[in-house]
Amino acid sequence: MKSQGVQIVNHAEPRRKRRELACLLWGFGALFCLFIAGLIVIGSVYAGWNTGLATARAAATTTAAAYAQQQCNRIPADLAAGNLRLAQSRFEDLANFRQTPVCLPLLAPTATAAYLAADASPTPPPTNTSMPTALQPTAVPTSTVTATTLIEEISTDYDLHTLLADAQSALRLRDFPSAIDTLDAIISIDGEFQQELVRRLFLEALTAEALALYRNGRLSEAIVMTDRAEEHGSIEDLYHERYIALLYLDGQRSKVTNPAEAVRKFSSMYYEFGVRDYVNGPIASELQEAHRNYALALALQGDHCPAQAQFEAALELKPAFSRINLADLTARRNQSAQACQAQRQDIITSAGTAAEVTPQSIGVREAASPAPVGQAG
């Protein structure tokens, strides 16, 4: 009699496969979460880098413009002093700029005339020592052109009255850059020509152009233009505009590196001066971001109670546009509140423990009553 074949079923193998599949799915989920977190970190770093790059470019543009203007202002003095090589080096330096300075084409005719006059001046002939003494020339032509005469001749090549009329016409048309360039050229050619009128028009053009730059959000250029205007007279309302622009730029630069300073700058704009919208949007949004960054820095170093106050200040602001996730901000505020409460409880507990310690417990006995003379107390 043969026994029937019995099929053995291994139930452990399907369970093992299910566990492996679950582990695989969990692994894919963890990798996906890490990928999303990496994208968020990379995005934050990229945004910060772009902000820093924009600030650096603005600072570099301002520095280059100031340097170009400084070189342009020195060229007429070099030509007047006869330092043609130095003037030539300044021209070559300015010509290498990515954007040609506006003064370069205006000064080019003056420099060309100076070089032509220098080349045309006679030079003394060489002395022939082999000639008899009686036949050697006893005098050398001295008709050299002095620097003062040269500048006077150059000035006569321009119709300064026409240039002044062009500048006044540009002012009426609100073409302030053209007016500034023309008036600057007049001052460079002849600083004494209708000095009072030219200086007044120059100040008016510089002030108007600076105000237009402030309105267009080109703050670095506006500050440089304001500084130039201040050299020629009172700038009145531009004092306020420049101060607000400096507050804003300092706040932007400090928002990541020194958030406490950013909070101070933007708070001054928002609460003290009542500035609500400026350049890139609402100041409340900039202040909210500064409060958040300051709170994160405080929480990172363990100061949870001040961090809670900064989170609260950020949440109290209600800008029309916000770059901050308010749900995340609320969660961080709650975490700081819990940590702050725990810190306060620890302080109270520590204070209570210290109060419970009596003098007897630390080895100091109570004062004994005086003992009779001759007996130990």
C-alpha positions in Angstrom: 0.0 0.0 0.0 1.5 3.3 -1.1 0.9 6.5 0.7 -0.5 9.4 -1.3 2.0 12.3 -2.0 1.7 15.1 0.4 2.3 18.6 -0.9 4.3 20.8 1.6 3.2 24.4 1.6 5.8 27.0 2.9 3.8 29.9 4.3 6.9 31.7 5.5 8.0 32.5 1.9 5.0 34.7 0.9 5.3 36.6 4.2 9.0 37.1 3.5 8.2 38.5 0.0 5.6 40.9 1.4 8.1 42.2 4.0 10.7 42.7 1.3 8.2 44.5 -0.9 7.2 46.7 2.0 10.8 47.5 2.8 11.4 48.3 -0.8 8.5 50.7 -0.9 9.6 52.4 2.4 13.1 52.7 0.9 11.7 54.4 -2.2 9.6 56.7 0.0 12.6 57.7 2.0 14.7 58.4 -1.1 11.8 60.6 -2.5 11.6 62.6 0.8 15.4 63.1 0.7 15.2 64.2 -2.9 12.5 66.8 -2.1 14.4 68.0 0.9 17.5 68.4 -1.3 15.6 70.4 -3.8 14.3 72.7 -1.1 17.8 73.2 0.3 19.3 73.8 -3.2 16.5 76.3 -4.0 17.1 78.2 -0.7 20.9 78.3 -1.4 20.2 79.4 -5.0 17.9 82.2 -3.9 20.4 83.4 -1.4 23.1 83.3 -3.9 21.1 85.3 -6.4 20.3 87.9 -3.8 24.0 88.2 -2.9 25.0 88.4 -6.6 22.5 91.1 -7.3 23.8 93.2 -4.4 27.4 92.6 -5.5 26.6 93.6 -9.0 24.9 96.8 -7.8 27.9 97.7 -5.6 30.3 96.9 -8.5 28.3 99.1 -10.9 28.3 102.0 -8.4 32.0 101.7 -7.8 32.8 101.6 -11.5 30.6 104.7 -12.2 32.2 106.6 -9.4 35.7 105.7 -10.6 34.9 106.6 -14.2 33.5 110.0 -13.1 36.7 110.6 -11.0 38.9 109.9 -14.0 36.8 112.1 -16.2 37.1 115.0 -13.8 40.9 114.7 -13.8 41.5 114.7 -17.5 40.9 118.5 -18.1 43.4 119.3 -15.3 46.0 116.9 -16.8 45.5 118.6 -20.2 45.8 122.1 -18.6 49.1 121.1 -16.8 50.5 119.6 -20.0 50.5 116.0 -18.7 49.5 114.5 -22.0 50.8 111.0 -21.2 48.8 110.8 -18.0 45.7 112.0 -19.8 46.3 109.4 -22.5 46.5 106.7 -20.0 43.2 107.8 -18.4 41.5 107.8 -21.9 42.8 104.2 -22.5 41.6 103.1 -19.1 38.1 104.5 -19.7 37.9 103.1 -23.2 38.3 99.6 -21.7 35.0 99.9 -19.7 32.2 97.6 -20.8 30.0 100.7 -21.1 31.7 103.8 -22.5 31.5 106.7 -20.0 29.5 109.6 -21.3 32.3 112.0 -20.7 34.7 110.2 -23.0 33.3 111.5 -26.4 32.9 115.0 -24.9 36.5 115.2 -23.8 38.0 113.6 -26.9 38.0 116.8 -29.1 39.7 118.7 -26.3 42.4 116.1 -25.9 42.9 115.8 -29.7 43.4 119.6 -29.9 45.9 119.5 -27.0 47.9 116.8 -28.8 47.9 118.6 -32.1 49.0 121.8 -30.4 51.8 120.0 -28.6 53.0 118.4 -31.9 53.0 121.7 -33.7 55.3 123.4 -31.2 58.8 124.0 -32.6 61.7 122.1 -31.1 65.2 123.5 -30.8 67.6 122.3 -33.5 70.6 120.1 -32.4 73.8 121.9 -31.7 76.6 121.1 -34.1 79.9 121.1 -32.1 82.0 120.9 -35.3 80.9 124.3 -36.4 83.1 127.3 -35.5 82.0 129.2 -32.4 81.2 132.2 -34.4 78.8 130.3 -36.7 76.9 128.4 -33.9 73.4 129.8 -33.2 73.3 132.0 -30.2 69.5 131.7 -29.6 66.8 128.9 -29.7 63.2 129.6 -30.7 61.1 129.7 -27.5 57.6 129.9 -29.0 56.3 127.0 -26.9 52.6 127.0 -26.2 51.8 127.3 -22.5 49.1 125.2 -20.8 47.0 128.3 -20.1 47.1 129.5 -23.7 46.3 126.0 -24.9 43.2 125.8 -22.7 42.1 129.3 -23.9 42.5 128.2 -27.5 40.5 125.0 -26.9 37.7 127.0 -25.2 37.3 129.2 -28.2 36.7 126.0 -30.4 33.4 125.6 -28.6 30.4 127.8 -28.6 29.6 127.7 -24.9 26.5 129.8 -25.3 25.1 127.2 -27.7 26.0 124.4 -25.3 24.3 126.3 -22.4 21.2 126.7 -24.6 21.2 122.9 -25.4 21.4 122.2 -21.7 18.5 124.4 -20.9 16.5 122.9 -23.7 17.3 119.4 -22.3 16.1 120.5 -18.8 12.8 121.7 -20.3 12.3 118.4 -22.0 13.2 116.6 -18.7 16.1 114.9 -20.5 18.2 115.2 -17.4 21.1 112.9 -18.4 21.8 115.0 -21.5 21.6 118.2 -19.5 24.0 116.8 -16.9 26.5 115.8 -19.6 26.3 119.1 -21.4 26.7 121.2 -18.2 29.5 119.0 -17.0 31.3 119.6 -20.3 30.8 123.4 -20.0 32.3 123.3 -16.5 35.2 121.2 -17.8 35.9 123.5 -20.6 35.6 126.8 -18.8 34.7 126.8 -15.1 34.2 130.6 -15.1 31.7 130.7 -17.9 28.4 132.1 -16.4 29.4 130.2 -13.2 26.4 131.0 -11.1 23.8 130.0 -13.8 25.7 126.9 -14.9 26.2 125.7 -11.3 22.5 126.3 -10.5 21.3 124.4 -13.6 23.8 121.6 -12.9 22.4 121.2 -9.4 18.9 121.2 -10.7 19.6 118.5 -13.3 21.5 116.3 -10.8 18.7 116.6 -8.2 16.0 115.8 -10.7 17.9 112.8 -12.2 18.6 111.5 -8.7 14.9 111.7 -7.8 14.0 109.9 -11.0 16.5 107.1 -10.2 15.0 106.7 -6.7 11.5 106.4 -8.2 12.7 103.7 -10.6 14.4 101.7 -7.8 17.9 102.3 -9.1 19.0 103.1 -5.5 22.8 102.8 -5.9 23.0 105.1 -8.9 20.6 107.5 -7.2 22.8 107.7 -4.1 25.9 108.4 -6.2 23.9 111.1 -8.1 22.8 112.6 -4.8 26.4 112.8 -3.5 27.4 114.6 -6.7 24.5 117.1 -6.3 25.4 117.7 -2.6 28.8 119.0 -3.8 27.1 121.9 -5.6 24.5 123.0 -3.1 21.5 122.0 -0.9 19.7 118.8 -1.9 16.7 119.4 0.4 14.3 116.4 0.0 17.0 114.2 -1.3 18.4 113.9 2.2 15.3 111.9 3.2 15.3 109.8 0.0 19.0 108.9 0.4 18.5 108.0 4.1 15.6 105.7 3.3 17.5 104.1 0.4 20.5 103.4 2.6 18.2 101.9 5.3 16.7 99.6 2.6 20.1 98.5 1.1 21.6 97.9 4.5 18.6 95.9 5.5 18.8 93.8 2.4 22.5 93.1 2.9 22.0 92.2 6.6 18.9 90.0 6.2 21.0 86.8 6.2 24.3 87.7 7.7 23.0 89.9 10.5 19.2 89.5 10.8 19.0 91.6 14.0 20.4 94.6 12.1 18.0 93.9 9.3 15.1 93.9 11.8 16.3 97.3 13.1 16.6 98.8 9.6 13.3 97.6 8.2 11.5 98.4 11.5 12.8 102.0 11.2 11.4 102.3 7.7 8.1 100.7 8.6 7.2 102.1 12.0 9.3 105.3 12.3 9.0 106.7 8.7 5.8 104.9 7.7 7.2 103.5 4.5 4.8 100.7 3.3 5.8 99.9 -0.2 9.3 100.4 -1.6 11.2 99.1 -4.7 10.4 95.4 -4.7 7.2 95.4 -2.8 5.8 95.8 0.8 8.3 96.6 3.5 6.1 94.5 5.8 7.2 91.4 3.8 10.9 92.3 4.2 10.4 92.9 7.9 8.6 89.7 8.3 11.4 87.8 6.7 14.0 89.6 8.9 12.0 88.6 12.0 11.9 85.0 10.9 15.6 84.8 10.2 16.4 86.5 13.5 14.1 84.0 15.3 15.7 81.0 13.7 19.2 82.3 14.7 18.1 82.8 18.3 16.5 79.3 18.4 19.6 77.7 17.0 21.7 79.1 19.8 19.1 78.0 22.4 17.5 81.4 23.2 13.9 80.1 22.8 12.1 82.8 24.6 13.5 85.7 22.5 13.0 83.5 19.4 9.3 83.1 20.4 8.9 86.9 20.5 10.5 87.2 17.1 8.2 84.5 15.6 5.2 86.3 17.2 6.3 89.6 15.6 6.7 88.0 12.2 3.2 86.5 12.5 1.6 89.8 13.6 2.6 91.4 10.2 0.1 90.8 7.5 1.8 91.9 4.2 -0.1 91.7 1.0 2.6 89.5 -0.4 4.7 87.1 1.7 7.6 84.9 0.8 7.2 82.9 4.0 5.2 79.8 4.7 2.9 80.9 7.5 2.1 77.3 8.5 5.7 76.6 9.0 6.2 79.9 10.8 3.3 79.0 13.2 4.7 75.6 13.9 8.1 77.0 14.7 6.5 79.6 17.0 4.8 76.8 18.9 8.0 74.8 19.2 9.8 77.9 20.6 6.9 78.5 23.0 7.2 75.0 24.4 10.9 75.2 24.7 10.7 78.6 26.4 8.1 77.2 28.9 10.5 74.3 29.6 13.4 76.7 30.2 11.3 78.8 32.6 10.2 75.7 34.5 13.8 74.6 34.8 14.7 78.0 36.2 11.8 77.9 38.7 12.7 74.4 39.8 16.3 75.4 40.2 15.3 78.4 42.3 13.0 76.3 44.5 15.8 73.8 45.1 18.2 76.5 46.1 15.6 77.9 48.5 15.1 74.6 50.2 18.7 74.4 51.1 19.0 75.5 54.8 22.1 76.6 56.7 22.0 73.4 58.8 22.2 71.3 55.7 25.4 72.8 54.5 27.3 72.3 57.8 26.5 75.5 59.7 24.8 74.8 63.0 22.4 77.1 64.7 23.7 79.7 67.1 24.0 78.2 70.6 22.9 80.0 73.8 25.8 81.5 75.7 27.4 79.0 78.2 28.4 79.8 81.7 31.9 81.0 82.2 34.3 78.1 82.4 32.1 75.7 80.5 32.1 74.7 76.9 29.3 76.0 74.8 
